[in-house]
Amino acid sequence: MRILVGGADDWTGATAFQSLAADAQARGEPVAIPVYLAADHDFDHPDRPIRERRGLARSVAGDGVAPIGTDPAARADGLIRVAAVLAR
């Protein structure tokens, strides 16, 4: 399993995914979870300017607000990682 997550994702947050990966790894599952520290939610979108999304049912801070948008470096690395997994 591969989980690509933005470390600055205030919508879903990275912590839950890191816990999921740790639980799976403890059971012997092969899990890789690169965390792109500066990347927000939707970091892998092809061309989404960074903006604030409001009115979310859930956010890390509990205020229903999260920045979203493309992180070009994280997206490029994520595409390489996904292609490598699919090539197996």
C-alpha positions in Angstrom: 0.0 0.0 0.0 1.2 3.5 -0.8 -0.3 6.6 0.9 0.8 10.0 -0.3 -0.2 12.7 2.1 0.4 16.4 2.6 1.9 17.3 6.0 0.1 20.6 5.9 -3.2 19.1 5.0 -5.7 20.8 7.3 -8.7 19.0 5.8 -7.9 15.4 6.5 -4.6 15.8 8.3 -1.6 13.5 8.0 -1.9 11.9 11.5 -4.8 9.6 10.7 -3.0 8.2 7.7 0.3 7.8 9.6 -1.6 5.8 12.3 -3.2 3.7 9.6 0.2 3.0 8.0 1.8 2.2 11.4 -1.0 -0.3 12.2 -0.6 -2.0 8.9 3.2 -2.1 9.2 2.8 -3.6 12.7 0.8 -6.5 11.1 3.6 -7.0 8.6 1.9 -5.2 5.6 4.3 -3.4 3.2 3.2 0.2 3.6 5.0 3.4 2.4 3.8 6.8 3.4 5.8 9.7 2.2 4.6 12.9 3.9 5.1 16.0 1.9 5.6 18.4 4.8 4.6 21.7 3.1 1.8 20.2 1.0 -1.8 21.0 1.5 -4.9 19.0 0.6 -5.1 18.4 -3.2 -1.4 18.9 -3.5 -1.4 16.4 -6.5 -4.0 18.3 -8.5 -2.5 19.3 -11.9 -3.0 23.0 -11.6 -5.0 24.2 -8.6 -3.9 27.6 -7.1 -3.6 27.6 -3.3 -6.8 28.9 -1.9 -8.8 28.5 1.3 -11.8 26.2 1.3 -14.5 27.0 3.9 -17.6 25.2 5.1 -16.0 21.8 5.5 -17.7 19.3 7.8 -14.3 18.4 9.2 -11.0 20.1 9.5 -7.9 19.5 11.6 -8.5 22.8 13.6 -12.3 22.1 13.8 -13.1 25.4 12.1 -14.2 23.9 8.8 -11.4 25.8 6.9 -8.4 24.3 5.1 -6.0 25.5 2.4 -6.0 23.4 -0.8 -4.0 23.5 -3.9 -1.2 22.1 -6.0 2.3 21.7 -4.6 4.4 21.2 -7.8 7.4 19.4 -6.1 5.2 17.1 -4.1 3.0 16.4 -7.1 6.0 15.5 -9.3 7.5 13.2 -6.6 4.1 11.6 -6.1 3.6 10.9 -9.8 7.0 9.2 -9.9 6.2 7.1 -6.9 2.7 6.0 -8.3 4.2 5.2 -11.7 6.8 3.0 -10.0 4.2 1.1 -8.1 2.0 0.6 -11.2 5.0 -0.6 -13.2 5.5 -3.6 -10.9 
